[in-house]
Amino acid sequence: MSKQEVESKSSAPAPQGDTVSLLQERARQIRRDIIMMLAEAGSGHPGGSLSAADIVACLYFHIMRHDPARPDWPERDRFVLSKGHACPVLYAALAEAGYFPKEQLMSLRKLGSPLQGHPDMCKVPGVEMTTGSLGQGLATGVGMALAAKLDKSPRRIFVMIGDGESQEGQIWEASMAAAHYKLDNLTAILDFNGLQIDGPNAEVMAVQPVADKWKAFGWNVVEIDGHDIPQILHALSPDRKAAGKPTMIIAHTVKGKGVSFMEGVVDFHGKAPNKEQAEKALAELGT
Amino acid sequence: MSDNIATRKAYGEALVELGRANPDVVVLEADLSKSTMSALFAKEFPDRFFNFGVAEADMIGAAAGFAVSGKIPFASSFAVFCTGRAWEQVRLVVGYAQTNVKIGGSHAGITVGEDGASHQMNEDLALMRAIPGMTILVPADAVEMKLAVPAAAALKGPVYIRLGRMPVPVLFDGDYRFEIGRAAKLREGKDVALIGCGIMVDACLQAADILKEKADWSATVINMSTIKPLDRAAVVDAARTCGRVVTAEEHSIIGGLGSAVAEVLGEECPTSMARIGLKDCFGESGKPAELLEKYEMNPQDIAEAALGLS
């Protein structure tokens, strides 16, 4: 997809519009940062951070209109990481974009650091909503989308939710409201890696058939490979919006993607790599 | 004294006035707009009114989304739902996130009456007090409510406003001064300090009359319409002057005004005190007056509690 296809008509800064190969490189950098900061922190959630890395890279470096020099610019697009435990991916993207120095990533989860174990919007520039308790981000995105409509603003709202998170009732309350209010400026992305803390979704609490559920709730549903950059860009592009309907992108992903010994391993939902594992992971990701 | 007016009615009217003055004000509702009286706002400003249906958690989340988009959202529902059902949402995206969300909880307390204990919210002040940074207002009458709503809008940060269902006497006139965080001393006495909030302020005034008549006691009466941040100086001052304190609230004696006052006195000025309110129990169906009598929340109960203090 070309940069022109996603450029806004407004006077706002255009998306950075990295090419596919550059976005792949951004995602690789983000994955490296995730591993390094989690290894340094000694705790945290690698699996769901790595599964979301390609999507988050596409949002921050191609799709979203935002300005790291002006994190409070009112007309920016918004990204809410509803699955807040995956915040290493968000922190890495924000640092990569220039919201704060990269060195700060190594303070993750340490006393006095703005980089809390789950995102705190009051502490970190670029974090649009405080999350961490699952199920709440989509509702806040509904409020942001309604406010954008009220302002007759072109800003778009993106919310990433998890599959285990989809077991929360509030997700479906917000789903109903988004369709009711015809929020076609709202795009939700389901990071569908299939695993949650206690095991596979299918064993813990089935979420399938998830596409049918969102369709039944009145959403425009798109299914993609959540690691295929062109597919992600295509799904997120404004021309894939359906007039009068919010869009749900069901992104099929692999938990722990990019690190062979973490891929598809439930235990790496909430276990940080040790020093040896981190070195092995970084070697796989490449320098 | 004019006709009785429910504070929820004053809330609805105040929202309309606020909506006229400030285009950033939006009102959110969870299918109870005719009860919370946010319907008055909906009628005048349909474009700025958002009903979320019976989904209070979603409503609170959306309110936070509005707030971070530069709006001043007032989210209304019954107190039991917006502070109880949605407590964890209020904690995270309103309290912890420090969003500029105002929550109007109607049908608070036992005077909800016939709907019974499921709907009589006597724990909302306790729940909201526990959240850091939450401002809590319990206006005593329609006049105070009309002042509290714009004051809440002008304050940057989370505010919970408690509204009542039952029409109650109008206590104040146009000269009444309301300030968030400031107790209003309605009467000055020396034998006991009666500290009330909401509908119990009127009961305190009546109790003061009873005490005068029965025991020739003069009572200080304080309207503590801001539960948090509590006017600690006013509490200590009244306790020092009177030596006895009775709190009165349409709420559990656990976690609300009585607890807040006891905490201050325990730390700064240990004083003989009693708490009037729901005594760690649920209510039941009945007429408001019957319930206030059965659960010992009438003026004579306040007076008796005062006389029982050493």
Interface residues (C-beta under 8 A of the other chain):
Chain A: P74 D120 M121 C122 E128 M129 T130 T131 G132 S133 G135 Q136 G137 L138 A139 T140 G141 V142 G143 M144 A145 L146 A147 A148 L150 D151 G169 Q170 E173 A174 M176 A177 H180 Y181
Chain B: V26 D47 R48 F50 F52 G53 A55 A57 D58 M59 I60 G61 A62 A63 A64 G65 F66 A67 V68 S69 G70 K71 P73 E88 Q89 L92 V93 Y96 A97 Q98
